[in-house]
Amino acid sequence: MEPTTSTERQDSPRVEGSGTLNAIFDAIVSLLIAIAGLGTAAAGIAVYGTADTATAEEIVADLEVTSTIMTEAELVDAIHSFMVWGGIGLAVTGAALVVVGIGFLVYSRRLRGRREGTGLVIDDRYVLAVVGAVVSAVASFVPFSPVVGGGVAGYVRRRGNGLRIGALAGAALAAPYALVLAFLAGGAFAVNAGTIGLLIVITLVASVVLTVVLSAVGGYAGAVIADR
């Protein structure tokens, strides 16, 4: 029996992603997303429920910080607004994650149903992008964890542009915290704390760009390793 060459491997029909990953793995990913969503939503409801002026005043008193930009009353208003808008942002983000978790399972199962018995290659970049994002989140204790998630997505996909699938995984990872930061920025602008709002927006943009770039690098490396 002659060994299979790399050219033959590349030319042979191959089903990507949900065809490569089994149903149990898809269910685990979906469950992790849904659990994270429920936890995030619960945290948001808790924060929103405690958002009042008295709590904000206690926080300012505990901080014992003197601001040259804002008066104490303005700082209290800003923290109260952050709690309200942040709580809403967390709740909305959590609900969105639950929907994504359920949608991921439904979508991946449909892809698997379409490919069974056909031997066709199915474009499942969005499935693998979500998988890469979940891997990055689970490995968040590792420095530059987006590289890990992007690498997994690029390795499993194998064919196509590793940079692209890695970037998609990074965007999927960045979306939840970008949404929360966007709500916090809205809270800052709502009380005319434009400087703080601008800092939050800059942080949002910088963190999203960094996450996407790191994940894209990981996707490229994963695809190269898979090809070899």
TITORMAR-662477 format. One line per field, with one value per residue (C-alpha): residue in one letter; z, x, y negated; residue number from 0. Coordinates in Angstrom, 3 decimals. Each point is the difference from the previous one (the first is absolute). Layout:
% TITORMAR-662477
resn = (a, ...)
up = (Z, ...)
east = (X, ...)
north = (Y, ...)
resi = (NUM, ...)
//
This chain:
% TITORMAR-662477
resn = (m, e, p, t, t, s, t, e, r, q, d, s, p, r, v, e, g, s, g, t, l, n, a, i, f, d, a, i, v, s, l, l, i, a, i, a, g, l, g, t, a, a, a, g, i, a, v, y, g, t, a, d, t, a, t, a, e, e, i, v, a, d, l, e, v, t, s, t, i, m, t, e, a, e, l, v, d, a, i, h, s, f, m, v, w, g, g, i, g, l, a, v, t, g, a, a, l, v, v, v, g, i, g, f, l, v, y, s, r, r, l, r, g, r, r, e, g, t, g, l, v, i, d, d, r, y, v, l, a, v, v, g, a, v, v, s, a, v, a, s, f, v, p, f, s, p, v, v, g, g, g, v, a, g, y, v, r, r, r, g, n, g, l, r, i, g, a, l, a, g, a, a, l, a, a, p, y, a, l, v, l, a, f, l, a, g, g, a, f, a, v, n, a, g, t, i, g, l, l, i, v, i, t, l, v, a, s, v, v, l, t, v, v, l, s, a, v, g, g, y, a, g, a, v, i, a, d, r)
up = (0.000, -1.124, 2.463, -0.701, -1.276, 1.229, -3.428, 0.171, 3.485, -1.182, -3.082, 1.826, 1.061, 3.523, 2.286, 2.235, 3.526, 1.075, -2.162, 1.655, 3.501, 1.360, 1.370, 3.616, -0.443, -1.617, 2.953, 2.496, -1.789, -0.089, 3.703, 0.953, -1.923, 1.532, 3.543, -0.502, -1.288, 2.969, 2.419, -1.778, -0.076, 3.699, 0.821, -2.052, 1.781, 3.367, -0.884, -1.354, 3.102, 2.291, -2.129, 2.098, 1.139, 3.546, -1.264, -2.332, 2.917, 2.056, -2.851, -0.343, 3.767, -0.011, -2.925, 1.846, -3.326, -0.679, -3.653, -1.635, -2.967, 1.731, 3.207, 2.553, -1.036, -3.658, 0.913, 1.882, -3.011, -2.292, 2.145, 0.300, -3.773, -0.476, 2.258, -1.861, -3.501, 0.897, 1.548, -3.111, -2.200, 1.922, -0.128, -3.739, -0.672, 2.096, -1.817, -3.337, 1.044, 0.914, -3.430, -1.666, 1.982, -1.112, -3.551, -0.174, 0.841, -2.511, -2.759, 0.521, -0.036, -3.246, -1.559, 1.106, -1.390, -3.375, -0.345, 1.193, -2.854, -2.523, 0.487, -0.830, 1.514, 2.047, 0.800, 3.781, 0.744, 2.450, 1.992, 0.304, 0.820, 2.991, 1.009, -0.156, 2.126, 2.627, 0.095, 0.505, 2.814, 1.739, -0.371, 1.191, 2.819, -2.676, -1.252, -3.499, 0.138, -3.259, -1.806, 1.411, -1.077, -3.439, -0.360, 0.769, -2.527, -2.694, 0.689, -0.107, -3.123, -1.826, -3.394, -0.898, 1.603, 3.537, 0.643, -0.861, 2.210, 2.813, -0.360, 0.079, 3.199, 1.489, -0.967, 1.582, 3.182, 0.123, -0.690, 3.543, 1.906, -2.776, 0.491, 3.759, -0.496, -2.504, 2.636, 2.542, -2.487, -0.474, 3.760, 0.084, -2.786, 1.608, 2.988, -2.097, 1.103, -3.493, 1.001, 1.678, -2.894, -2.476, 2.015, 0.005, -3.782, -0.542, 2.282, -1.893, -3.418, 1.141, 1.729, -2.967, -2.471, 2.194, 0.484, -3.719, -0.988, 2.536, -0.995, -3.710, 0.640, 1.832, -2.865, -2.510, 2.129, 0.547, -3.735, -0.789, 2.584, -1.370, -3.572, 1.033)
east = (0.000, 1.503, 0.011, -2.376, 1.784, -0.688, -1.447, -2.450, -1.054, -0.679, -1.933, -2.205, -3.517, -0.055, -2.713, 1.088, -0.918, -3.283, 0.793, 3.401, -1.251, -2.567, -3.455, 1.089, 2.667, -2.537, -2.342, 2.775, 0.877, -3.663, -0.400, 3.085, -1.279, -3.471, 1.380, 2.262, -3.004, -2.184, 2.770, 0.582, -3.710, -0.349, 2.935, -1.578, -3.336, 1.778, 1.991, -3.063, -1.984, 2.546, 0.398, -1.070, 1.513, 0.651, 2.058, 1.929, 0.750, 1.296, 2.266, 1.414, 0.586, 1.762, 2.206, 1.264, 1.084, 0.150, -0.639, 1.259, -2.281, -3.330, -1.614, -1.080, -3.632, 0.893, 2.014, -2.973, -2.236, 2.563, 0.287, -3.785, -0.294, 2.696, -1.904, -3.275, 1.441, 2.513, -2.707, -2.148, 3.019, 0.841, -3.612, -0.284, 3.362, -0.957, -3.302, 1.806, 2.468, -2.836, -1.552, 3.378, 0.512, -3.329, 0.482, 3.454, -1.379, -2.848, 2.246, 2.754, -2.532, -1.478, 3.449, 0.642, -3.344, 0.792, 3.381, -0.815, 0.363, 0.968, 3.768, -0.373, 2.116, -2.183, 0.895, -0.162, 2.212, -2.519, -0.175, 3.769, 0.173, -2.268, 2.001, 3.206, -1.563, -1.119, 3.465, 1.547, -2.463, 0.688, 3.752, -0.263, 2.463, 2.679, 1.815, -1.134, -2.812, -1.586, 2.977, -1.007, -3.649, 0.899, 2.558, -2.578, -2.444, 2.694, 1.258, -3.413, -1.095, 3.291, -1.083, -0.495, 1.396, 1.264, 0.254, -3.665, -1.377, 2.282, -1.212, -3.621, 0.728, 1.536, -3.028, -2.307, 2.098, 0.058, -3.708, -1.354, 2.381, -0.139, -3.776, 0.386, 2.606, -2.293, -2.738, 2.482, 1.048, -3.674, -0.328, 2.929, -1.363, -3.459, 1.343, 2.245, 3.157, 1.418, 3.631, -0.768, -2.242, 2.763, 2.487, -2.441, -0.473, 3.776, 0.355, -2.783, 1.555, 3.528, -1.095, -2.085, 2.817, 2.545, -2.264, -0.748, 3.668, 1.239, -2.702, 0.760, 3.673, -1.047, -2.306, 2.793, 2.387, -2.648, -0.700, 3.732, 0.482, -3.021, 1.309, 3.323)
north = (0.000, -3.299, -2.937, -2.870, -3.075, -3.516, -0.870, 2.881, -1.060, -3.537, 1.144, 2.492, -1.079, -1.314, -1.248, -2.829, -0.991, 1.475, 2.993, 0.303, -0.786, 2.418, -0.687, 0.376, -2.678, -2.326, 0.533, -0.750, -3.241, -1.000, 0.771, -2.028, -3.019, 0.265, 0.373, -3.030, -1.914, 0.901, -0.979, -3.298, -0.806, 0.839, -2.292, -2.773, 0.337, -0.062, -3.127, -1.772, 0.955, -1.649, -3.127, -2.974, -3.270, 1.244, 2.925, -2.298, -2.337, 2.931, 1.064, -3.517, -0.171, 3.379, -0.995, -3.077, -1.481, -3.724, -0.841, -3.190, 0.572, 0.666, -1.170, 2.579, -0.418, 0.517, 3.083, 1.410, -0.629, 1.664, 3.130, 0.228, -0.295, 2.661, 2.358, -0.552, 0.167, 2.693, 2.152, -0.362, 0.723, 3.161, 1.189, -0.650, 1.653, 3.017, 0.407, -0.281, 2.702, 2.360, -0.570, 0.570, 3.206, 1.415, -1.250, 1.568, 3.437, -0.280, -1.321, 2.586, 2.838, -1.285, -0.088, 3.551, 1.119, -1.576, 1.720, 3.517, 2.439, -2.676, -0.323, -3.690, -2.740, -2.325, -3.575, -0.116, -2.999, -1.422, 3.222, 0.114, -3.714, 0.599, 3.079, -2.028, -2.750, 2.523, 1.572, -3.449, -0.762, 3.321, -0.595, -3.600, 0.756, 0.531, -3.127, -0.968, 2.565, -1.301, 1.534, 3.380, -0.259, -1.324, 2.787, 2.668, -1.476, -0.218, 3.514, 1.669, -1.844, 0.767, -1.249, -3.650, -3.111, 0.631, -3.718, -0.463, 2.759, -1.146, -3.581, 1.207, 1.928, -3.144, -2.072, 2.576, -0.089, -3.813, -0.520, 0.631, -2.259, -2.608, -0.143, -0.477, -2.736, -1.704, -0.161, -1.381, -2.669, -0.835, -0.356, -2.420, -2.167, 0.053, -1.971, -2.223, 1.837, -0.320, 0.530, 3.311, 1.014, -0.759, 2.058, 2.922, -0.277, -0.049, 3.030, 1.761, -0.580, 0.884, 3.212, 1.154, -0.681, 1.777, 3.016, 0.322, -0.387, 2.565, 2.469, -0.516, 0.755, 3.157, 0.998, -0.404, 2.084, 2.682, 0.286, 0.240, 2.750, 1.901, -0.224, 1.461)
resi = (0, 1, 2, 3, 4, 5, 6, 7, 8, 9, 10, 11, 12, 13, 14, 15, 16, 17, 18, 19, 20, 21, 22, 23, 24, 25, 26, 27, 28, 29, 30, 31, 32, 33, 34, 35, 36, 37, 38, 39, 40, 41, 42, 43, 44, 45, 46, 47, 48, 49, 50, 51, 52, 53, 54, 55, 56, 57, 58, 59, 60, 61, 62, 63, 64, 65, 66, 67, 68, 69, 70, 71, 72, 73, 74, 75, 76, 77, 78, 79, 80, 81, 82, 83, 84, 85, 86, 87, 88, 89, 90, 91, 92, 93, 94, 95, 96, 97, 98, 99, 100, 101, 102, 103, 104, 105, 106, 107, 108, 109, 110, 111, 112, 113, 114, 115, 116, 117, 118, 119, 120, 121, 122, 123, 124, 125, 126, 127, 128, 129, 130, 131, 132, 133, 134, 135, 136, 137, 138, 139, 140, 141, 142, 143, 144, 145, 146, 147, 148, 149, 150, 151, 152, 153, 154, 155, 156, 157, 158, 159, 160, 161, 162, 163, 164, 165, 166, 167, 168, 169, 170, 171, 172, 173, 174, 175, 176, 177, 178, 179, 180, 181, 182, 183, 184, 185, 186, 187, 188, 189, 190, 191, 192, 193, 194, 195, 196, 197, 198, 199, 200, 201, 202, 203, 204, 205, 206, 207, 208, 209, 210, 211, 212, 213, 214, 215, 216, 217, 218, 219, 220, 221, 222, 223, 224, 225, 226, 227)
//
